[in-house]
């Protein structure tokens, strides 16, 4: 079992920045992918960004150039630096942990990000 604890959400004005963190703990015994998803009211959950154990990253087109995902393997932690935030970035952001081989995955509890003036 893997537990995920997220932090860093909040209210920010358009053009502002936020940094999300997600720390994984528990039985982590093989390589894994870390990612961030988001879900806005009335919409499906969508991938925002992901990063492999080797550091390969993938971004949704809507956040490319504004968001940066990174990870600290020693701490089993993933970060999402969000710059130039827009009102359409408002959503609940979920951390995702997925073992690469078994594909078993875990979700964080979600953290609210609201971009509004």
C-alpha positions in Angstrom: 0.0 0.0 0.0 1.2 3.5 -0.9 0.0 6.7 0.8 0.1 10.1 -0.8 0.0 13.4 1.0 -0.5 16.5 -1.1 0.0 20.1 -0.1 0.3 23.6 -1.7 -3.1 24.4 -3.2 -4.9 27.6 -2.6 -6.3 30.8 -4.0 -4.2 32.9 -6.4 -4.8 35.8 -8.8 -4.5 35.3 -12.6 -0.8 35.4 -13.5 0.3 34.2 -10.2 2.2 31.0 -9.1 1.7 28.1 -6.9 3.7 25.0 -6.1 2.1 21.7 -5.3 3.9 18.9 -3.5 3.0 15.2 -3.0 5.0 12.9 -0.8 4.6 9.1 -1.2 5.2 6.6 1.6 4.6 3.0 2.3 5.6 -0.1 0.4 7.6 1.4 -2.5 9.7 -1.5 -3.8 9.9 -0.9 -7.6 10.1 2.0 -10.0 7.1 4.2 -10.5 5.7 7.1 -12.5 4.4 10.2 -10.7 1.9 12.5 -12.1 -0.6 15.3 -11.5 -4.2 15.2 -12.7 -6.9 17.8 -12.3 -10.7 17.8 -12.3 -12.8 20.9 -12.8 -16.5 21.0 -11.9 -18.5 19.1 -14.5 -15.5 17.9 -16.3 -13.5 14.7 -16.5 -10.3 14.2 -14.7 -7.4 15.0 -17.0 -3.6 14.5 -17.0 -1.7 17.7 -16.3 1.9 16.3 -16.2 3.8 13.1 -15.4 7.4 12.2 -14.8 9.1 8.8 -15.0 11.8 7.5 -12.6 14.4 8.5 -15.2 13.1 12.0 -15.4 11.1 11.9 -18.7 8.3 14.4 -18.5 5.0 14.7 -20.3 2.7 17.7 -20.2 -0.9 18.5 -21.3 -0.9 21.0 -24.2 -2.8 23.5 -22.1 -0.1 23.8 -19.4 3.1 23.4 -21.5 5.5 26.3 -20.9 3.7 27.3 -17.7 3.9 24.3 -15.5 7.0 22.3 -14.5 6.9 18.9 -12.9 9.9 17.5 -11.0 10.6 14.8 -8.5 13.0 14.0 -5.7 13.5 10.2 -5.7 15.3 10.2 -2.3 12.1 11.7 -0.8 9.6 9.9 -3.1 8.1 13.4 -3.7 6.8 15.0 -6.8 6.3 18.8 -7.3 4.3 20.8 -9.7 5.4 24.4 -10.2 2.6 26.4 -11.7 3.3 29.8 -13.2 1.2 32.2 -15.2 -1.9 30.7 -13.8 -5.2 31.3 -15.6 -8.8 31.0 -14.4 -9.2 27.9 -16.5 -6.6 26.2 -14.3 -9.1 26.2 -11.5 -9.6 22.6 -10.4 -8.9 20.0 -7.8 -5.5 18.7 -8.4 -4.7 15.0 -7.7 -1.4 13.4 -7.3 -1.0 10.0 -8.9 1.5 7.2 -8.2 1.8 4.3 -10.6 4.2 1.4 -10.5 5.7 1.0 -13.9 5.7 -2.9 -14.0 2.4 -3.8 -12.3 0.6 -0.6 -13.2 -1.0 -0.6 -9.8 -1.8 3.0 -9.0 -2.7 5.2 -6.0 -4.3 8.7 -5.7 -3.9 11.5 -3.4 -6.8 13.2 -1.6 -6.8 16.2 -3.9 -6.0 19.8 -3.3 -8.0 22.8 -4.5 -6.4 25.3 -6.8 -8.5 28.4 -7.5 -7.4 31.1 -9.9 -9.5 34.2 -9.5 -9.3 38.0 -9.1 
